[in-house]
C-alpha cells in the first residue's frame, strides 16, 4: 500500500468515526436481573449446617417430577446447585430407554 492510499483510508475512517460520534443512540438502561442470580438466591436458602443436598438419584427423580424446571432454567439451576446437567440428562435418557 502506498503512503497516499493509507492517508486516504485514514481520512475516510476518521470521517466515518466523526459521523458515528454525531449519532445519538438511545439505550434502555433498565437491566433485568439475570436468571442465574435468582437461582443462586434460591440455592442459598438451603445452605444451612443441618441440610444435606439430595443424592444424584433424588435429583434425577426431582427432575422427572418437574421440580427443577425445564430447558435452560433446569440447566442453570442444576449447575448452580453443583450438579452436572449433562450427567442428569444422560441418566434421564438411560431411564427412558429402559422402560
C-alpha positions as a Markdown table, in Angstrom:
| # | Residue | x | y | z |
|---|---|---|---|---|
| 1 | Unk | 0.0 | 0.0 | 0.0 |
| 2 | Unk | 1.3 | 3.4 | -0.8 |
| 3 | Unk | 1.5 | 6.2 | 1.7 |
| 4 | Unk | -1.1 | 8.2 | -0.3 |
| 5 | Unk | -3.7 | 5.4 | -0.2 |
| 6 | Unk | -3.0 | 4.9 | 3.5 |
| 7 | Unk | -3.7 | 8.6 | 4.1 |
| 8 | Unk | -7.0 | 8.3 | 2.1 |
| 9 | Unk | -8.0 | 5.3 | 4.2 |
| 10 | Unk | -7.2 | 7.0 | 7.4 |
| 11 | Unk | -9.1 | 10.1 | 6.4 |
| 12 | Unk | -12.2 | 8.0 | 5.4 |
| 13 | Unk | -12.0 | 6.2 | 8.7 |
| 14 | Unk | -11.8 | 9.4 | 10.6 |
| 15 | Unk | -14.8 | 10.8 | 8.7 |
| 16 | Unk | -16.9 | 7.7 | 9.5 |
| 17 | Unk | -15.8 | 7.9 | 13.1 |
| 18 | Unk | -17.0 | 11.6 | 13.3 |
| 19 | Unk | -20.3 | 10.7 | 11.8 |
| 20 | Unk | -20.8 | 7.9 | 14.4 |
| 21 | Unk | -19.8 | 10.3 | 17.2 |
| 22 | Unk | -22.6 | 12.7 | 16.0 |
| 23 | Unk | -25.3 | 10.0 | 16.1 |
| 24 | Unk | -27.3 | 9.7 | 19.2 |
| 25 | Unk | -28.1 | 6.2 | 20.3 |
| 26 | Unk | -30.9 | 5.7 | 22.9 |
| 27 | Unk | -30.3 | 2.8 | 25.2 |
| 28 | Unk | -32.8 | 1.2 | 27.6 |
| 29 | Unk | -30.8 | 1.4 | 30.9 |
| 30 | Unk | -33.2 | -0.9 | 32.8 |
| 31 | Unk | -31.2 | -4.1 | 33.1 |
| 32 | Unk | -33.2 | -7.2 | 34.1 |
| 33 | Unk | -31.8 | -9.3 | 36.9 |
| 34 | Unk | -30.0 | -12.3 | 35.4 |
| 35 | Unk | -31.7 | -15.7 | 35.9 |
| 36 | Unk | -28.5 | -17.1 | 37.4 |
| 37 | Unk | -28.7 | -14.6 | 40.3 |
| 38 | Unk | -32.2 | -15.6 | 41.2 |
| 39 | Unk | -31.2 | -19.3 | 41.1 |
| 40 | Unk | -28.3 | -18.7 | 43.4 |
| 41 | Unk | -30.6 | -17.0 | 45.8 |
| 42 | Unk | -32.9 | -20.0 | 45.8 |
| 43 | Unk | -30.0 | -22.4 | 46.4 |
| 44 | Unk | -28.7 | -20.3 | 49.3 |
| 45 | Unk | -32.0 | -20.8 | 51.2 |
| 46 | Unk | -30.8 | -24.4 | 51.8 |
| 47 | Unk | -27.3 | -23.5 | 52.8 |
| 48 | Unk | -27.6 | -24.5 | 56.5 |
| 49 | Unk | -25.4 | -26.8 | 58.5 |
| 50 | Unk | -28.1 | -29.4 | 59.1 |
| 51 | Unk | -29.2 | -29.5 | 55.5 |
| 52 | Unk | -27.7 | -32.2 | 53.2 |
| 53 | Unk | -28.1 | -31.9 | 49.4 |
| 54 | Unk | -30.2 | -34.5 | 47.6 |
| 55 | Unk | -28.4 | -37.5 | 46.2 |
| 56 | Unk | -27.9 | -37.8 | 42.4 |
| 57 | Unk | -30.8 | -40.3 | 42.3 |
| 58 | Unk | -33.1 | -38.0 | 44.2 |
| 59 | Unk | -32.2 | -35.1 | 41.9 |
| 60 | Unk | -33.0 | -37.2 | 38.8 |
| 61 | Unk | -36.3 | -38.2 | 40.4 |
| 62 | Unk | -37.0 | -34.5 | 41.1 |
| 63 | Unk | -36.2 | -33.6 | 37.5 |
| 64 | Unk | -38.6 | -36.2 | 36.3 |
| 65 | Unk | -41.2 | -34.7 | 38.6 |
| 66 | Unk | -40.5 | -31.3 | 37.2 |
| 67 | Unk | -39.1 | -29.8 | 40.4 |
| 68 | Unk | -36.1 | -28.3 | 38.6 |
| 69 | Unk | -37.9 | -26.6 | 35.7 |
| 70 | Unk | -37.1 | -27.4 | 32.1 |
| 71 | Unk | -34.7 | -26.4 | 29.4 |
| 72 | Unk | -32.2 | -23.6 | 30.2 |
| 73 | Unk | -33.8 | -23.0 | 33.6 |
| 74 | Unk | -33.2 | -26.6 | 34.6 |
| 75 | Unk | -29.6 | -26.5 | 33.3 |
| 76 | Unk | -28.9 | -23.3 | 35.2 |
| 77 | Unk | -30.5 | -24.4 | 38.4 |
| 78 | Unk | -28.7 | -27.8 | 38.4 |
| 79 | Unk | -25.3 | -26.2 | 37.7 |
| 80 | Unk | -25.9 | -23.6 | 40.4 |
| 81 | Unk | -26.6 | -26.4 | 42.9 |
| 82 | Unk | -23.4 | -28.2 | 41.9 |
| 83 | Unk | -24.9 | -30.9 | 39.7 |
| 84 | Unk | -23.9 | -31.8 | 36.1 |
| 85 | Unk | -26.9 | -31.2 | 33.9 |
| 86 | Unk | -25.2 | -33.4 | 31.3 |
| 87 | Unk | -24.9 | -36.3 | 33.7 |
| 88 | Unk | -28.6 | -35.8 | 34.8 |
| 89 | Unk | -29.7 | -35.7 | 31.2 |
| 90 | Unk | -27.8 | -38.9 | 30.4 |
| 91 | Unk | -29.5 | -40.7 | 33.3 |
| 92 | Unk | -32.9 | -39.4 | 32.1 |
| 93 | Unk | -32.2 | -40.8 | 28.7 |
| 94 | Unk | -31.0 | -44.1 | 30.1 |
| 95 | Unk | -34.1 | -44.5 | 32.2 |
| 96 | Unk | -36.4 | -43.7 | 29.3 |
| 97 | Unk | -34.7 | -46.3 | 27.1 |
| 98 | Unk | -35.1 | -48.9 | 29.8 |
| 99 | Unk | -38.8 | -48.6 | 30.3 |
